[in-house]
Amino acid sequence: MKKIVVIASVIAGLFALASCSQNKNYILATGGTSGTYYPFGGAIANIWNTKIENMNVTAQATGASAENLRLISNGDAEFATVQNDVMDYAYNGTDMFDGVKLPNLASIGTLYPEVIQIAASKSSGIKSVNDLRGKRVSVGDAGSGVEFNAKQILEGYGITFADINKNNLSFKESAEGLQNGTLDACFITAGVPNSALQELAFTAGLVLIPVNGPESDSICAKYSFYTKTVIPGGTYKGTDTDTDALAIKATLAVSASLDEDTVYEMTKALFENLDELGAAHAKGKEVSAASAVTGISVPFHPGAEKYFKEAGVLN
């Protein structure tokens, strides 16, 4: 009898070990705990963990896009929320990744827009991008994605940083500069509404500068990670009409070495449970399978591509 009990215990232990070995343990790199990427990534991880058997994805706080892409490249994370333009730079070894390509990257899909918002003080007289020549303009922190956005958009209008009085300031500092008169305009890449611009609109007012026409077309043609969007009238106090703008997109990146079946299963689980994502985080309401295939410049992972073709949103 004792032998039977021992044998049964050993068999049960082997089954338990086999079950544990089937667990899929992954890291989803996100952003700082006070930003959007961290809680949004947590909501994505929760869908995967509850909808897929033996799935264990941990949303990890990080320094956001550039760090996340290096984590995937180094094998320290399998998934990441990143800006699609920064992902493009990393994949092709350009701009902030100049000369250093990170080829082990693939796209699952884009998530929600992060709009390049160009705001000017009312007293500046600025009404168009061309009016920025010779003005005091903040283009975000030095070396940031915002600075590259500003450079590329200005370039589309034939303007270089040498043509403006360039300042490298945070969003909060930029808004304060417009309010106290030390700046004329600023670039802010973020979801709308942005809290710094909201505060500025209430205290001193602002003017939103449109990006449209042939210049917008040429920028999108040159940089495929841009998409056209509109900042709705009323987003900020005193801005009553819609403003044409360009956006980059928060994107779900994945290691290219992850197997096709796993990525297919995870893509399917996420995009077939968007109601839960929207309930967990407001930005989830902006995600759809149809929009997820826009703004992609780094190739889809085969597993994600398979799902989107089945869903009829990708040829």
C-alpha positions, -999 to +999 in steps of 0.1 A: +000+000+000+028+024+009+045+017-025+012+025-043+009+058-024+045+067-032+041+059-069+009+079-070+026+109-054+055+107-079+030+105-108+011+135-094+043+154-090+053+147-126+019+159-139+023+191-118+058+197-133+045+191-168+017+216-162+041+242-149+064+236-179+035+246-202+031+281-186+040+309-208+058+336-188+064+369-206+073+405-198+054+434-213+076+465-210+055+497-206+065+531-192+067+551-160+040+544-133+026+579-137+021+577-174-004+560-197+017+531-209+020+514-175-017+511-166-026+505-203-001+477-205-015+462-173-049+461-189-035+443-219-017+418-197-048+411-177-067+402-209-040+378-220-037+363-186-075+357-182-083+347-218-054+324-226-047+292-206-014+290-188-005+326-198+014+348-174+023+382-187+038+408-163+035+445-172+068+460-162+074+497-155+103+511-176+117+543-192+093+539-221+098+535-259+136+535-265+144+515-234+116+490-242+129+483-277+163+476-263+148+453-237+131+433-266+164+433-286+184+420-256+158+393-248+148+409-215+112+415-226+090+398-252+064+426-257+064+464-253+042+495-257+061+520-278+057+549-301+057+537-337+081+564-349+107+554-322+102+518-333+109+528-369+142+545-358+153+514-339+144+490-367+162+510-393+190+525-372+182+561-378+177+593-357+180+585-320+192+550-330+216+563-356+239+535-368+225+510-343+198+487-358+176+466-336+164+440-361+147+416-337+115+437-337+081+431-351+047+448-349+015+434-334-005+465-342-010+502-334-032+511-305-042+548-302-030+581-316-005+604-299-010+637-316+017+662-325+000+693-311+015+727-320+003+754-297+011+791-298+003+820-275-024+844-286+000+873-285+025+857-308+004+862-340+013+827-351-014+811-373+005+786-394+036+765-393+053+789-417+048+817-391+072+798-367+102+812-386+123+834-362+100+826-332+109+811-298+097+775-301+101+746-277+105+713-295+105+690-264+134+676-244+167+672-263+169+639-281+133+631-274+107+617-299+090+651-297+121+668-310+123+644-340+086+650-347+091+688-346+122+684-369+103+663-395+072+685-395+092+717-399+112+700-426+079+694-445+075+732-446+111+739-456+120+750-421+150+739-401+159+743-365+183+770-376+153+790-388+137+791-353+149+801-318+149+765-306+142+756-270+143+721-254+118+721-226+093+696-210+056+699-217+050+717-184+079+741-190+067+747-225+032+756-214+046+779-187+068+796-213+038+804-234+020+817-204+047+840-191+058+852-225+093+836-228+081+813-256+059+819-287+050+783-295+057+747-286+054+711-299+037+685-277+033+649-287+007+633-265-029+620-263-055+647-264-063+665-243-029+671-228-030+684-192-003+710-196-022+726-226-055+723-207-041+744-179-026+769-204-059+772-222-077+780-189-052+805-177-038+824-207-054+809-238-038+793-268-039+789-305-036+755-322-016+755-354-029+731-382-007+707-402-026+700-435-025+704-473+003+693-495+028+696-467+009+671-446+008+648-476+045+650-482+054+644-446+032+613-444+047+600-477+082+604-464+075+590-429+051+562-430+046+561-393+026+593-394-012+593-397-036+622-403-060+631-375-081+660-362-080+677-328-118+683-322-130+718-316-136+723-279-107+700-268-091+731-252-110+761-239-112+787-267-105+763-295-139+761-311-131+746-345-114+713-355-077+715-361-059+692-387-029+675-372-005+645-376-002+617-351+022+589-343+007+559-327+012+540-295+021+505-308+023+470-294+058+456-303+069+420-300+101+400-303+104+387-339+117+354-325+085+346-307+066+317-324+037+324-348+011+304-329+016+322-296+015+357-312-016+348-332-033+336-300-024+367-281-034+391-310-067+373-313-074+374-275-066+412-273-086+424-304-116+402-296-119+416-261-116+453-268-147+460-247-128+448-216-098+469-226-120+500-230-136+493-196-102+490-180-086+521-195-101+551-214-075+548-242-088+513-249-119+528-264-097+542-292-083+508-302-098+488-331-086+460-354-091+483-384-070+511-370-044+487-357-030+481-392-024+518-399+008+536-391+028+504-394+063+508-408+080+478-391+068+445-405+040+426-387+048+395-368+035+365-388+011+356-360-004+391-359-006+393-397-025+360-397-051+373-373-056+406-391-060+388-425-086+365-409-104+396-395-105+411-429-086+443-421-054+434-439-050+421-474 
